[in-house]
């Protein structure tokens, strides 16, 4: 029997699952705060739903096979094609703008590294049907507010924002032709990870002259709104930045401007982005991007046959979990139970079972020893489970119609009438030390 999970896949032990659950709860809470509705789709899709979007070269990154019906299928590597199909199927009946989110598990056969595995969970938030800059600000704000909900400040997370329309304007002004824009975008996208001479050689091979190449590097180096405004002053299409500036102004009005860096090296390598693009990084840049997205106004038409403006982002759990652990923001291990019910003698066990079931019916997590154990061992188990209180039932207590409630942290205890146990627990009152009873 294999001793470990497949490479790039994870086992989630209880403490690790608690972190994942914390991430899921926060994602869901913030998305719903923004009025987004949750949806989901199948983890297995026809292969051509992905090749139609990304080309045949993506097949090497997929978990794909022929099913028993002879269909070429793949485990989903992303959610956008499924999302596009679902929106297209009901586009006429959906109130616009559509605000949907999902938290799918995704699969890609890629080289593993810190922050990248072959499976991960991802928060996908998409807003469809609104072309204006307030929609862009809304989606970026949602991504930032997820960070804030985890306790991450502007000193720990940065949102790097750019715009494909601005890039196009500046690059064409620098002498890059329409046919060469794709090569220029790729060079800018790689500017922080590759050496300039290598990128220059690639641009030369694509037909760019020295002046145009210098212009590409100058655009990639633009940081901050003042620098962008200065660069646009000499551009024949300076108005291309109006949507971006409106988005930035809206984020300032929301009080989130401190998180934003205008950064024209952000391109988002995917060819379908048409406007605002952004990525979230840890401020120290020790990890991969936490989140990335932007406006993709033509993609729903290409994938689903519905011509609607759209934008969105994806945020994976792997990098986010690394960041939360690095910053000491991962949740402390949760207590398994709230109350431990202990029986002093074998004759007390049926009464302990009755109390335990009564607590569970009331929504209180509780446990009791499944085998005969001395009271001391039962109370040690209660400590190990993280129980805040123990209910001890012994012969003398039963004779008085009572149980003993112990505060395991405060090391105090008090008798409580058997018929008032739920009331005593719900009150949260401190347990005063009176006497030991049978315990």
Helices and strands as residue ranges (DSSP letters): H 14-33, E 37-38, E 44-46, H 48-54, G 56-61, E 64-66, E 72-75, H 80-90, G 91-93, E 98-107, E 119-128, H 133-149, E 157-163, H 164-173, G 178-180, H 181-189, H 196-205, H 210-220, H 225-232, G 238-241, H 242-253, G 257-259, E 260-262, E 276-282, E 291-295, H 299-304, E 310-316, H 317-326, E 339-343, G 346-348, H 349-361, E 366-368, H 375-384, E 389-393, H 395-399, E 402-407, E 412-417, G 418-420, H 421-427
